[in-house]
Amino acid sequence: MFPAPLSINSSGYSTSPTLGLASVPSAAPVTSELKPPATSTLAPYAPNQLILKFKQGITSTQVAQFRSLFGAVSTQTIKLTGAEIWKLSGSLSVEKILAQYGSNPIFEYIEPDYIRTLGTITPKATFPNDPSFNQLWGLHNTGQSGGTPDADIDAPEAWDIQKGNPNLVIGVIDTGVDYNHQDLVGNIWTNPGEIANDGIDNDGNGYVDDIRGWDFAYNDNNPSDVQGHGTHVAGTIAGKGNNGVGVTGVAWNAKIMPLKFLNDQGSGSTSNAIKAINYATAKGVKLTNNSWGGGGYSQALYDAINAAGQAGALFIAAAGNNGNNNDANPFYPASYNLANIISVAATNRNDQLVTFANTGGWWGSNYGLTSVDLGAPGSEIYSTTPNNTYATYSGTSMASPHVAGAAALLWSQNPTWTAQQVKNTLMNTGDPLASLAGKTVSGKRLNVFKALGGTNPNPPNLLTMQRWATGQGGFWDAQKWLAGDFNGDGKDDVAKAFNQGGLGSVDVHVSNGSSFSMQRWATGQGGFWDAQKWLAGDFNGDGKDDVAKAFNQGGLGSVDVHVSNGSSFSMQRWATGQGGFWDAQKWLAGDFNGDGKDDVAKAFNQGGLGSVDVHVSNGSSFSMQRWATGQGGFWDAQKWLAGDFNGDGKDDVAKVFNDNGLASVDVHVSNGSSFSMQRWATRQGGFWDAQQWVVGDFNGDGKDDLAKAFTDGGLASIDVHLSTGSGFGMQRWATRQGGFWDAQQWLAGNFNGDGKGDLAKAFNEGGLGSVDVHTLI
């Protein structure tokens, strides 16, 4: 048994003296070698128990010495990750061991076996025990009980497409499951490799007679539920549908694997949570629901979830119930920075994020712009409880199983999809909510019908990374990388302009639709160092993109154009001394008047406001015109971009700027001879985490969009702000695809010629230039 079990008072509050959801430590992620916090800051943990992992190369003699030193009376190895659970005699306290040996380089990590607890708020009042689909507002909201019609996940509409595959198994890691419940008994997983009650471990997984999963809390083969929480969660995920009794889950026909690690009072150790996760991973389970949390950061738990992800599994996690910002105060396991985790906030029947304000101080959902992925119904959720009963619970514990059930439907419909495809689709296809904007990564509440896509099962808006060029030419000599269709074959290429003896040379990496081959197109054409800005565009309107360089000439702006003939460039002077040069903070290329020939625009500071001059092309030269004077702030614009954002055939100018740490976008819309400024996006995602902004028609609808590539734990993630013609909506299109910091230049272009924009990143590889391309599946 574990100390200080969770208890519930008459008002439904958690009154655990050791750890409730209102006492999550403000712990930042740590490395495996970081010295643990002082004893006074440790979250509750299992007494006389450690989780540790030795570094490779440690001898058995050294291990034995530490066992003796720590007073280890028993040890157990955690499968998959190689960590160990040590039970101690108590001769040396956990606190003292961590203080003295927490930084010892012999350990990859050594940590307490933290206690994890439920992520639920028990009901204020119990609903009658009569079966009623009408009570399931999260699945189908008709406005019942003061709700807002359609503030739901559109389950009935989804069931016209998919009700769940009986071969799809969801691991419910919780307090167990009442596997004999009338609404669950038909959907309980049974172990095909085990013979019941023969006392033999038939499948050789280390657990005897594990017919329906395992009870890790009490180490037996009966993962039944006394507390009620796990049964409630299971009913929301996969309560049997259309059986004439009780309720229905999101995935009518999917199977539940009961994995009990929380004891009958609702608390459990990290080591037992790890065992439950590893059990599911070893059985090939694609989905687990994890409506629990609290305690400190655990490297061992992180490793187990990561191992599940490497095996292709999603880990759906409740974000927590104490109204905290998880970006600042992590709530584990939901806050681990792992691509296979979906962290879920709770919404109510009126599509509001659950807060202390709208629950009368009762509870509030955790949130986090970068750490909580999406919202789902989690307030006053009616579901199964033990002994054929039903009850209403609230909490992010109830939101998470809605997402787990939706993922089960999505995987049932598309069994070959990856975990990342399922995650991205769930996040991208939800219903945008004002209450979740700036509070979650997606800003959306789950919509399983939209996720299933009607008759279109293709995963929308998902990029996949491919290597298109390896070690082609020097990298460090390339001062500017550009994307454009330089040979006019309908596929964009990549050009790099570089210094060669003080003159400008250009190599073009020509696309064949799936890779690049490098060709020298210009050698020593004009000065290099005097070129302050290189641009790509079809300046003469012949269907082949050219390269322009704008440079300082006596304080004024001049422009040379390297005109493409399809296999090389020839340099021509197109503008001499047109307007000030040094006052131009940003040069852009685009067809701003819609005549089929790209022009050059320069945005500059004028009394603290943004003005724009356009050098209009006539096919052989530029003439300068003032198109915008003092439109919005200049210095707050961190990035200026050109594209046809409203799809009218004329390119516009967008400026992305910092808005209290978030990204807002103004678009200077072209009418063919001037710009007018409009606000198209307000505070969409983090600003400072965006290292590169690019423009392209990423969904192929004829309107250019914005993409931002940013570092996500050292890897590259990509958000796309899709244009509606008058605004932008943000979606996550790629999570942690390849290294970020090795990418020196991000470019957008239609590199494979399919009509949809791709993203390319050019990076240094041993002093040579390599290119990865992120294309839409």
Buried (B, 14 or more C-beta within 10 A) or exposed (E): EBBBBBEBEEEBBBEBEBBBBBBBBEBEBBEBBBEBBEEEEBBBBBBBBBBBBBEEEBEEEEBEEBBEEBBBEEEEEBBBBEBBBBBBEEEBBBBEBBBEBBEEEBBBBBBBBBBBBBBBBBBBEEEEEEBEBEBBBBBBBEEBEEBBEEBBBBBEBBBEBBBBBBEBBBBBBBBBBBBEBBBBEBBBBEBEEBEEEEEEBBBEBEBBBBBBBBBBBBEBBBBBBBBBBBBBBBBBBBBBBEBEEBBBBBBBBBBBBBBBBBBBBBBBBBBBBBBBBBBBBBBEBBBBBBBBBBBBBBBBBBBBBBBBBEBBBBBBBBBBBBBBBBBEBBBBBBBBBBBBBBBBBBBBBBBBBBBEEBBEEBBBBBBBBBBBBBBBBBBBBBBBBBEBBBBBBBBBBBBBBBBBBBBBBBBBBBEEBBBBBBBBBBBBBBBEBEBBBBBBBBBBBBBBBBBBBEEEBEBBBBBBBBEBBBEBBBBEBBBBBBBBBBBBBBBBBBBBBBBBEEBBBBBBBBBBEEBBEBBEBBBEBBBBEBBBBBBBBBBBBBBBBBBBBBBBBEEBBBBBBBBBBEEBBEBBEBBBEBBBBEBBBBBBBBBBBBBBBBBBBBBBBBEEBBBBBBBBBBEEBBEBBEBBBEBBBBEBBBBBBBBBBBBBBBBBBBBBBBBEEBBBBBBBBBBEEBBEBBEBBBBBBBBEBBBBBBBBBBBEBBBBBBBBBBBBEEBBBBBBBBBBEEBBBBBBBBBBBBBBEBBBBBBBBBBBBBEBBBBBBBBBBEEBBBBBBBBBE
